[in-house]
Structure formats: C-alpha cells, structure tokens
Amino acid sequence: MTKSATPEEKPAATFATFARALVDLPAAGFKCGQIVTADAKVIKSLTDAGIVDANPDAVDYAQSMGHKAVVIQNTQAAIEQGQTIDEGREAS
C-alpha cells in the first residue's frame, strides 16, 4: 500500500533547497558566502553552473559563520545568469 499525499504535503520539487553562494549575483539578490534558498530546480541550475554549493557541509559552514538564509529574489535572473556563466566557461 502506498501512502497518498495529504493536502499539507507538497511534491519534493517544491520544497526549498539550501546552498552556499560561491559568487555575488546581484540580479538574484545574493552575495558570496550567503546561504541561499529556492526550489530544487533553481538550486540545481546554479550548482551546475558553479554559482552555489548545495553540499550540506557548505551550508553548515556558512551557518557557522553567522550567515542567514536569503531567498533568491529573482529566480529567472539567477537561472539565466547561471547559464550565461556556464556557457562562458565552456567557450573558454
């Protein structure tokens, strides 16, 4: 028997995911070293581009340094800038 989702539960893809910013991304509203939070798709895109580190140890380190989580303000800008940075690396 499988467990059905109750109205309070959300699909895993909508849960916020945390990561540590590795660069400043002003258009998205965060700076290097801060903890950022967004849905898993956004964090994966930024991780793939090398903009954030989603490893729990990286997030724990940022927390130990006193950083609080910052919600990514403009997720579309974050993804677009992440793709642009990633494409620039591939072209080099």
C-alpha positions as CSV (number, residue, x, y, z in Angstrom):
1,M,0.0,0.0,0.0
2,T,1.4,3.4,-0.9
3,K,1.0,6.5,1.1
4,S,-1.0,9.2,-0.7
5,A,-0.1,12.8,-0.2
6,T,-2.2,14.8,2.2
7,P,-3.1,18.4,1.4
8,E,-0.4,19.7,3.7
9,E,2.3,17.8,1.8
10,K,4.0,19.2,-1.2
11,P,5.8,17.3,-4.0
12,A,9.5,17.1,-3.4
13,A,10.3,19.5,-6.3
14,T,8.6,22.4,-4.5
15,F,10.5,22.1,-1.2
16,A,13.0,24.8,-0.7
17,T,16.6,23.8,-1.1
18,F,19.6,25.5,0.6
19,A,23.0,26.2,-0.8
20,R,26.0,28.4,-0.1
21,A,26.7,31.2,-2.7
22,L,30.1,31.0,-4.2
23,V,29.9,34.3,-6.2
24,D,27.9,37.5,-6.0
25,L,24.8,37.5,-8.1
26,P,23.2,40.9,-7.5
27,A,20.3,40.4,-10.0
28,A,19.2,37.4,-7.9
29,G,19.7,39.2,-4.6
30,F,22.6,37.4,-3.0
31,K,26.4,37.7,-2.3
32,C,29.2,35.3,-2.0
33,G,29.2,33.3,1.3
34,Q,25.5,33.8,2.0
35,I,23.1,30.9,2.3
36,V,20.5,31.0,-0.5
37,T,17.2,29.2,-0.7
38,A,15.0,28.4,-3.7
39,D,13.2,25.5,-5.2
40,A,15.3,22.5,-6.1
41,K,15.3,23.3,-9.9
42,V,16.9,26.7,-9.3
43,I,19.5,25.4,-6.9
44,K,20.4,22.6,-9.3
45,S,20.8,25.0,-12.2
46,L,23.1,27.3,-10.0
47,T,25.0,24.3,-8.7
48,D,25.6,23.0,-12.2
49,A,26.9,26.5,-13.2
50,G,29.3,26.6,-10.1
51,I,27.4,29.6,-8.6
52,V,26.4,27.8,-5.4
53,D,27.4,24.7,-3.4
54,A,24.5,22.6,-2.3
55,N,26.6,20.3,-0.2
56,P,25.2,20.2,3.3
57,D,28.7,20.7,4.7
58,A,29.0,24.0,2.7
59,V,25.6,25.2,4.1
60,D,26.7,24.2,7.6
61,Y,29.9,26.1,7.2
62,A,28.0,29.3,6.1
63,Q,25.7,28.9,9.1
64,S,28.7,28.6,11.4
65,M,30.0,31.9,10.0
66,G,26.7,33.5,11.1
67,H,25.0,33.7,7.7
68,K,21.3,33.5,7.5
69,A,19.3,32.1,4.6
70,V,18.4,34.6,1.8
71,V,15.5,33.8,-0.5
72,I,16.6,34.2,-4.1
73,Q,14.7,37.2,-5.2
74,N,14.6,36.7,-8.9
75,T,14.9,33.0,-9.7
76,Q,14.6,33.6,-13.5
77,A,17.5,36.0,-13.5
78,A,19.5,33.6,-11.3
79,I,19.0,30.7,-13.8
80,E,19.8,32.9,-16.8
81,Q,22.9,34.3,-15.3
82,G,23.9,30.8,-14.2
83,Q,23.5,29.5,-17.7
84,T,25.5,32.5,-19.1
85,I,28.4,31.9,-16.7
86,D,28.3,28.2,-17.5
87,E,28.3,28.8,-21.3
88,G,31.2,31.2,-20.9
89,R,33.2,28.5,-19.2
90,E,32.5,26.1,-21.9
91,A,33.6,28.5,-24.6
92,S,37.0,29.2,-22.9
